[in-house]
Amino acid sequence: MSDSCILCQAPLKYLESPKMMRCEICGRSFEGHAVCENGHYVCDECHASPAEGVVRSVVLASTSKNPLEIAEQIMASSFVHMHGPEHHFIVGASLLCAYSNTYG
């Protein structure tokens, strides 16, 4: 398990006791023990999802207008492998996300 948020790469904070939180990716509520410093909670199922889920979650949560910044955030995830097939759609996803964040 990673010690950083898969959405924003901020360090995780581990809670002393579980609390109900809404997953930033799937929207379902779970009792969780970890949240990032920016308040993001990602459930275990989404956290373990393949790289396509990471790409989807990053572009849906991003407010960046810089496609390179978005692509680098995606590639920083441990679920995105250097030579994996996910690199075929990271560029397109990052460009579309930046365009949407710029022009709505």
One Martini backbone bead per residue (centre of mass of N, CA, C, O) as a GRO file, in nm:
protein
  104
    1MET     BB    1   0.098   0.035   0.020
    2SER     BB    2   0.058   0.359  -0.003
    3ASP     BB    3   0.169   0.697   0.133
    4SER     BB    4  -0.018   0.819  -0.102
    5CYS     BB    5  -0.219   0.991  -0.293
    6ILE     BB    6  -0.377   0.915  -0.602
    7LEU     BB    7  -0.472   1.219  -0.664
    8CYS     BB    8  -0.227   1.428  -0.509
    9GLN     BB    9   0.028   1.295  -0.335
   10ALA     BB   10  -0.036   1.319  -0.056
   11PRO     BB   11  -0.010   1.248   0.250
   12LEU     BB   12  -0.103   1.020   0.480
   13LYS     BB   13  -0.357   0.980   0.730
   14TYR     BB   14  -0.392   0.805   1.032
   15LEU     BB   15  -0.645   0.684   1.213
   16GLU     BB   16  -0.742   0.568   1.522
   17SER     BB   17  -1.038   0.565   1.405
   18PRO     BB   18  -1.296   0.492   1.234
   19LYS     BB   19  -1.468   0.652   0.951
   20MET     BB   20  -1.701   0.795   0.765
   21MET     BB   21  -1.652   0.785   0.405
   22ARG     BB   22  -1.613   0.928   0.084
   23CYS     BB   23  -1.535   0.830  -0.217
   24GLU     BB   24  -1.376   1.005  -0.477
   25ILE     BB   25  -1.445   0.789  -0.705
   26CYS     BB   26  -1.732   0.618  -0.638
   27GLY     BB   27  -1.910   0.751  -0.378
   28ARG     BB   28  -1.887   0.563  -0.157
   29SER     BB   29  -1.938   0.443   0.172
   30PHE     BB   30  -1.691   0.415   0.440
   31GLU     BB   31  -1.484   0.275   0.658
   32GLY     BB   32  -1.194   0.457   0.758
   33HIS     BB   33  -0.819   0.515   0.823
   34ALA     BB   34  -0.760   0.701   0.559
   35VAL     BB   35  -0.622   1.028   0.477
   36CYS     BB   36  -0.540   1.297   0.330
   37GLU     BB   37  -0.429   1.621   0.377
   38ASN     BB   38  -0.678   1.706   0.160
   39GLY     BB   39  -0.928   1.484   0.224
   40HIS     BB   40  -0.884   1.227   0.073
   41TYR     BB   41  -1.084   0.936  -0.009
   42VAL     BB   42  -0.993   0.589  -0.075
   43CYS     BB   43  -1.090   0.300  -0.140
   44ASP     BB   44  -0.971  -0.014  -0.166
   45GLU     BB   45  -1.082  -0.080  -0.447
   46CYS     BB   46  -0.978   0.179  -0.592
   47HIS     BB   47  -0.681   0.160  -0.499
   48ALA     BB   48  -0.663  -0.136  -0.661
   49SER     BB   49  -0.692  -0.038  -0.926
   50PRO     BB   50  -0.624   0.009  -1.224
   51ALA     BB   51  -0.485   0.248  -1.424
   52GLU     BB   52  -0.752   0.345  -1.547
   53GLY     BB   53  -0.865   0.445  -1.273
   54VAL     BB   54  -0.651   0.658  -1.227
   55VAL     BB   55  -0.701   0.830  -1.470
   56ARG     BB   56  -0.995   0.889  -1.410
   57SER     BB   57  -0.959   1.013  -1.124
   58VAL     BB   58  -0.770   1.244  -1.196
   59VAL     BB   59  -0.942   1.391  -1.417
   60LEU     BB   60  -1.197   1.431  -1.230
   61ALA     BB   61  -1.024   1.596  -0.994
   62SER     BB   62  -0.903   1.800  -1.171
   63THR     BB   63  -0.800   2.168  -1.212
   64SER     BB   64  -0.606   2.166  -1.425
   65LYS     BB   65  -0.455   2.341  -1.729
   66ASN     BB   66  -0.209   2.129  -1.735
   67PRO     BB   67  -0.121   1.849  -1.909
   68LEU     BB   68   0.153   1.779  -1.781
   69GLU     BB   69   0.063   1.777  -1.486
   70ILE     BB   70  -0.147   1.554  -1.521
   71ALA     BB   71   0.039   1.333  -1.635
   72GLU     BB   72   0.235   1.330  -1.391
   73GLN     BB   73   0.025   1.246  -1.183
   74ILE     BB   74  -0.043   0.978  -1.311
   75MET     BB   75   0.261   0.863  -1.331
   76ALA     BB   76   0.305   0.863  -1.008
   77SER     BB   77   0.161   0.616  -0.990
   78SER     BB   78   0.198   0.280  -0.897
   79PHE     BB   79  -0.017   0.176  -1.127
   80VAL     BB   80   0.183   0.313  -1.328
   81HIS     BB   81   0.367   0.186  -1.579
   82MET     BB   82   0.626   0.259  -1.777
   83HIS     BB   83   0.535   0.008  -2.003
   84GLY     BB   84   0.242   0.052  -2.018
   85PRO     BB   85  -0.065   0.086  -2.191
   86GLU     BB   86  -0.162   0.357  -2.052
   87HIS     BB   87   0.014   0.559  -2.230
   88HIS     BB   88  -0.189   0.577  -2.476
   89PHE     BB   89  -0.413   0.763  -2.289
   90ILE     BB   90  -0.281   0.997  -2.123
   91VAL     BB   91  -0.264   1.227  -2.325
   92GLY     BB   92  -0.562   1.254  -2.397
   93ALA     BB   93  -0.669   1.289  -2.109
   94SER     BB   94  -0.501   1.543  -2.038
   95LEU     BB   95  -0.602   1.727  -2.267
   96LEU     BB   96  -0.907   1.711  -2.204
   97CYS     BB   97  -0.889   1.813  -1.916
   98ALA     BB   98  -0.757   2.088  -1.970
   99TYR     BB   99  -0.975   2.190  -2.160
  100SER     BB  100  -1.213   2.166  -1.962
  101ASN     BB  101  -1.079   2.353  -1.739
  102THR     BB  102  -1.068   2.604  -1.936
  103TYR     BB  103  -1.374   2.582  -2.104
  104GLY     BB  104  -1.589   2.360  -1.979
   0.00000   0.00000   0.00000
